[in-house]
Amino acid sequence: MSSADRERDGGAEGAPPEQLALIRESVRQAKRPKAKPRTWRGAALAGDLPVARVLVDKGVLHLDRYFDYAVPEELDADAQPGVRVRVRFGAGRHRVRDGRREGGGLIDGFLIERLAESDYSGPLAALAQVVSPEPVLSAELLGLARAVADRYAGSLADVLQLAVPPRSARAEQKASPAPLPSPEVPEVGSWARYERGAGFLEALASGGAPRAVWNALPGPEWSEEIARAVAATLASGRGALVVVPDGRAAGRVDAALTALLGEGRHAVLTADAGPEKRYRQWLAVRRGAVRAVVGTRAAMFAPVQDLGLVVIWDDGDGSHSEPHAPQPHAREVLLLRAAQDKCGFLLGSWSCTVEAAQLVESGWARPLVASRDQVRLAAPLVRTVGDGDLARDEAARAARLPTLAWQAVREGLKHGPVLVQVPRRGYVPRMACAQCRAAARCRHCAGPLEGQDAGVLRCGWCGVEETSWHCPECGGFRLRAQIVGARRTAEELGRAFPAVPVRTSGREQVLDTVPGTPALVVSTPGAEPVADGGYAAALLLDGWAMLGRPDLRAGEDALRRWIAAGSLVRPQGVGGTVVVVAEPTLRPVQALVRWDPVGHAVRELAERGELGFPPVSRMAAVAGGAEAVAEFLAAVELPADAEVLGPVPVPVAGGGARRVGGPPVGERWERALIRVRPGSGGALAAALKAAQAARMARGGGDVVRVRVDPPDIG
């Protein structure tokens, strides 16, 4: 402290005796060493249950088991099942002092249980520290995590990394609010539009556990309907859990629950809340102060007490698939929770996945649908523009949109906003020769050439600018857009309708809502904002770009994205129109015209059954270098009914962001698919886990990635 500071503060010499005593005590407390993890050398052990069984947070398969530690007497009170602890891990038998193993690096873990004796005959190391006396791992959550790890051939520690959020000491010190009494049974509301809607709510309110696959009608009422299902469950004295794909959907369900039940009855678990607030909300749920949870993917493990209902909205959205090991899907985790807790289950979407159709076909869940009359009242009119129409349309050959689309835009703008869905973001993501249609490739790395806003041609992989491109196939010098991005589409529409504002919604900026005044809203799939009063019309462009993807789910995913956009449009009775630019004879397009996603999913399921593809079969993917994959397949002891498909080369990643689990940039990988009948899924996961654990225990070698139920199988 400088002399000026001493003069400003009055100096210690001039301080009153009480203040001097306070300063001395503060200095004395500061010099006192903080509690550190110790070896507890010679310390007495707990008199009762002196052995702690601990799960160490290593996350490697060959260490996916419990380890026993001694409980020092000083930690006896705090070392209770479910708390976070720190232990010394890795000390050998030669590091033993006074019958106690010592040394090893400090590592986090969870105390699973206390025992009177250990199965291990050698000396035990002692617990180094109880990080917090807060029991964050309940027996129910531990059982769920173990079931998920077994299903996805992963380690229990990895699952708990997803299930238990990082600790915040400040959040733990704050007391959770007292739980509120159960609310009244809600009115049926818009559930009356569905044939079994009232009965579903009645079963929840009476303490039942109904299981349903819900095909929601178009419109914004879905969030209110979920809120009423949650309220009915709370009225029975039980808890409810809702998992949605993104923060925007969580906000809508949050608003609906607040409007129906008021503040304090539910918690919102999303990444936007920040670590401390999210952990505080999570603790309120674990302590029983809050019995309803709304959240994104990570909320699938929320420790709701006395769980009565689990809900997942739009299970086909890719956001429900966890990118971190062991990469579980929220739908499958909630199915495990419904079976484990014997609670109600509700899978809802405007569309319908093949997995949802299988739940109904197997009899595990009942369909919750509206009559065709109700569907016709709620859905917009759908019109198609196919290749034949484009060939006869002079405007379509010279401009971005066919005549029918221009007419729909012009008419819709008279009554409100118009949504334009473009399957690619950016300006002109892909270019091709205007003469022979060959894809334009970079001369340096063979990556795809992309058009930029300023007319610059640049490689999408290495970023090198191309100034003198010519086609190596035909020698042509003119380029055309293979796929036009959202920004380029917005620019063209802005020139065509100069008096109308143009808004864009995509990865750079996702809009939540737009006003109901006339405007053009250009959006990529999944980023469509909600319009006040609904859109007057919607254009679904470049349908072939989504339908032509080399993936088993291409048709299902395209239909899901189209229906999600069409559900934001006003009903046909008030002029709502959807124009889709795609071949009308294709099955997904016909399902959109009829607004029949359930029928499409049922037919897809029948075809999958004939071909033996998921979900009719269970499948796993093994990817890595050619030699590593061959070695792994030779070592794994697969079930008798297992069939290996491949290996086949994995497409080489470009210079951009690679897909999670894909090969590193520049490396050549192969992938093999292993499929078995549904009853052998557990045996397949166990065999893959055992082989991977043995490989890791040996150490060295190239990376081999194993994923059970891969979302894309080509």
Secondary structure, 3 states (H helix, E strand, C coil): CCHHHHHHHCCCCCCCHHHHHHHHHHHHHHHCCCCCCCCCCCCCECCCCCEEEEEECCCCHHHCCCEEEECEHHHCCCCCCCCEEEEEECCCCCCEECCEECCCEEEEEEEEEEECCCCCCCCCCEEEEEEECCCCCCHHHHHHHHHHHHHCCCCHHHHHHHHCCCCCHHHHHCCCCCCCCCCCCCCCHHHHHECCHHHHHHHHHCCCCCEEEEECCCCCCHHHHHHHHHHHHHHCCCEEEEECCCHHHHHHHHHHHHHHHCCCCCEEECHHHCHHHHHHHHHHHHCCCCCEEEECHHHHHCCCCCEEEEEEECCCCHHHECCCCCCCEHHHHHHHHHHHHCCEEEEEECCCCHHHHHHHHCCCCEEECECHHHHHHHCCEEEEECHHHHHHCHHHHHCCCCHHHHHHHHHHCCCCCEEEECCCCCCECEEEECCCCCECECCCCCCEEEECCCCCEEECCCCCEECCCCCCCCCCCCEEEEECCHHHHHHHHHHHCCCCCEEEECCCCCCCEECCCCCEEEECCCCCCEECCCECEEEECCHHHHHCCCCCCHHHHHHHHHHHHHCCECCHHHCCEEEEECCCCCHHHHHHHHCCHHHHHHHHHHHHHHHCCCCCCEEEEEEECHHHHHHHHHHCCCCCCCEEEEEEECCCCCCCCCCCCCCCCCCCCEEEEEEECHHHHHHHHHHHHHHHHHHHHHCCCCCEEEEECCCCCC
